[in-house]
Amino acid sequence: MTRHDPPTALLLGANLGDRRAVLERVAKDITAGTPITIQSTSPVYETEPVDVGPQPWFLNQILLVRSRLSPAMLLAWTQRLEAALGRTRTRRMTPRVIDIDLLLCGPVTCRTRELTLPHPALPRRRCILEPLAEVLPQWRHPRTGRTVAQMLASCNDPSAVIRLNH
């Protein structure tokens, strides 16, 4: 990213089907026919589900992207991509083929029915902070002023987050 491009971070999560293949497909398809470019990707992590009851573990990965789309337009695009990959939204917090969360758009803050930026779970979820710290450790939360590295160091989330080597 150039000095003037604020980072936009997406969290990919999958806990059904061929999880690795779905993450790879999102990384390929996210830029198709859009003004989105991937700047960086975190390693893939296997993570224990949090606050969702018994279900399969997730594979998670952060994509840092650059886009001229507004946050609302980016959210709409990621939701269309989720649907194209087989995501159905019947109930909240159920197992899913893919989940693409818009975590942050630089210093932008917003709170609407559809979107809250930065993502409200960001400061308290190890499954977000560990991969985000790999690609954007010095990003500062616009409301608290804390860096990703600081949030991770003080995170009390006991859930398992395992960095995969392949």
N, C-alpha and C positions, 0 to 999 in steps of 0.2 A: 504494500500500500504506500501511496505517497504520503508525505507529511500532512497533506490537507484532506485526505480521505478518512473520515471517521470509520472505525471498524464496525462491521455488522457481523454478529455471530449467530449461527444457527446450531441447534443441538439436534442431532439425528438420533433416534432411538427405535429399536426393533426387538420384539421378543416372540415373534411367530415366524414360522417358515425358515427359509435360508437367510438368516439375519445378515450375514456378511455380504451376500450378493445384493440384498436390498440397499444396504448402505452404499455399496459401489455404484449401483444404478442411480441412486439419488445424486451422488457426486457428479455423475455424467449428465443426467437429465436436468439438473437444476439450472444449467446455463443454456439449454436448448431453446433457441428462438427468443431469448430474453436479454436485457442489458445487465446480466449478472455475470461476474467473473469470480472464480474461486481464487483467493489469495493464499490461503494456507489451510491445512487440515491437521487435526490432532491425531495421535495414535487412536486406535480403537480400544475401548474399555469394555469389559464385561461387568455389569453392575446388578446388584441385588435390587429387586423391586422395593420401593418405599411407599408406605401408606396406601397400598392397593390390594392387600390380601394376597393369598397364595396365587402365584402365576409364574411363568418362566422368566428367567433372568434376561436382562436386556443386553444388547450391544449398543454402545453409545459412541458418538464421534462428533467433534465440533468442526464446522466449516466456517472459516472466516471468508466473507464475500464482500465484494464491492458492487454496488448497484445504484442506479439513479432512480430506482423505484421508491416510492414512499413506503414507510413501514406498512401501511394498510394494503397497498398493492402487493408488496412482498409477501405478506401474510396470505392474501388471496391466492397468489401463485403457488405458495407451498401447500396450501390446502387442496388445490387442484392436482398437484403432483401426488400428494398422499392418496387421493381418490383414484388416480390413474394406476397407482401401484397396489391397489386393493384395500385401502383403509376404509372401513365403514365406521361411522360415528353413531353407535346405538346408545351407549351409556359411557359416562366418564370413567376413566381409570381401569378400563378393561384391557386384556392383551391386545396387541396391535401389530400388524405387518410393518407399519412405519409410523413414526411420529416426528414431525419437524417443528421444533419450537423456535420461535424468534426470541432470542435471549436479550439482545441489546443492539442498538443502532447508535454507536458512539455516545454522545452526551444526551441524546434524545430521551425525554421522559414523556409518557402518556398513560392515561388510564381511561379506557373506554370499555364498553361491554365486550367487545371482540378482542381487545389487545391491551396489555399492560407492559410498558417498557420502563426500565429493565424488567425482565421476567421476575415475578414475585418470589419464585423458589430459588433464584440464583444464589443469594447469600447463604442459604442454609442446606443446600443439597451437594453432597460430596460427588455424586454422579455428574453434576454440572461443573463444579469447581475444579476437579482434578484435570479433566481434559482441557478446560478453558485455560488453566494455568500453564499448560504446555505451549499455547499459541498466543496468549494475551495476558501474561502475568501482571503487567503494570497498568492495565486498564482500570480506571477509577469509577466506582459506582457514583453516578451523578447526585444521588440523594445523601449517601453516607460519606463519600470521599475516600472510602477504603478501596485498596487495590484488590484484584483477584487473589494475588498471593497472600495478602493479609486476611481476606475472608476465608481462604482455605486453611491457613494456619490456625484460625480460631473456630473452625467448623466443628460442631458437636455431633454431626450426623455419624452414627456408628455403622452404617451400612457398608457392605463390602464393595470395593471398587478395584478391579484388577486390570492393570495395563497388559494388553496382549502384545506379544512380540512379533506376530506375523500379520 
